[in-house]
């Protein structure tokens, strides 16, 4: 059991380092992409990212939620703001529903009753 904890801790640390390194290299690319995206699309993507971060913190996220966010970012970069907003809203809804599902599962015992 302790080994599993250490593996999770190590993978979390490596993922954090990878994300910060990746974000540092994205600054020039994000400036050109942000110029095509509307403020509404940027806000929708930011809200979806926050909701996904909360769902990921519970380690309880639906399968396609993050792919919707990736597609929303691509659409915003291409200047398709309506599509980006729609995809970001879908990602946000799924992330929030996953958090609700997580909370429900934690509070409702579904085992066999004695």
N, C-alpha and C positions, 0 to 999 in steps of 0.2 A: 504494500500500500504506500509506503514511503517512496518507493521508486517511482510510482505513478505520479505522485505529487511533484517530485523533482523533475520528471519529464515535462509535466505541464508548465512548471515554473521556467524551465529552460526554453521551451518552445515559445512561451509568452515573451520572454526577454528577446529572443531572436526575431520574433515577429515585430516587436516594437522597434528594434534597430533597423530592420529591413524597411519598415514603413517610414521612419524618419529619414533614412537615406534616400528612399524613392521620392519622398515629398520634396527634398532639397533639389533634386534634379528636375522636377516638374515645374519650377517657377517660370521659366521662359516659355514653356509650352502652354501653361495655364493663362498667361497674359493674352496670348493671341486667341485662345478659345473663349475667354471671358468677353472679348470684344464683340463676338457674334451672339452671345447669349443675352437674353433680356434679364432685367433685374428680377422679374417674377420667376423665370426659369432657374436663375441662380439661387433664389430663396427657397424654391421648392426642392432643389437638389440638396441644399444645406439642411433643410428640415428632414429630408429622407435619410441623409447621412447620420444625423443625430439619433433618429429613431432606430436605425440599424445598429448604431453603436450601443444603444441600451439593450437591444435584443441580443447582441453578441456578448455583452457583459454577463447575461444570464446563461450564455451558451445554449440558447434556445432560439434559433432562427429558421425560417422556412427555406426550402431548397432554392427557389428562384428569386428571392428578394434582392440579393445583391446583384444579380444579373440585370434586373430591372433598373437598378441605379446606374450600372455601367452603361446600359443602353440610353438612359436619360442623359448622361454626360456626353456620350457620342452625339446624340441629337442636338444638344445645346451647342456643342462645338461646331456642328454643321449649320447652325442657325435655324434649326427646326424647333422653335421655342414652344409651340403648342404640343408637339409630340414629347418634348423633354419634360414639360410640366405634367402631362398625363402619366408618363412612365415614372416620374419621381413621386407623384401622388400615389401610384400603385405600390411602389416600393415602401413608402411611408405607411400606407394602410396595412400592408402585410407585416411590417416590422412591429407596428403597434398591436396588431392582432396576435402576433406571436408572443408578445409580452403578456397580453391578457390571458392567452392560453397557458403560458408558464405559471402565472399567478393562480389560475384556476386549478391546474394540476397539483400545485403545491398545497392548496387548501382543501381539496376534495380527495379523500382516500378512496381509491378504486380497487382495493384488494378484496379478498373474500371476507365476508362478515362471519363472525363466530357466534 
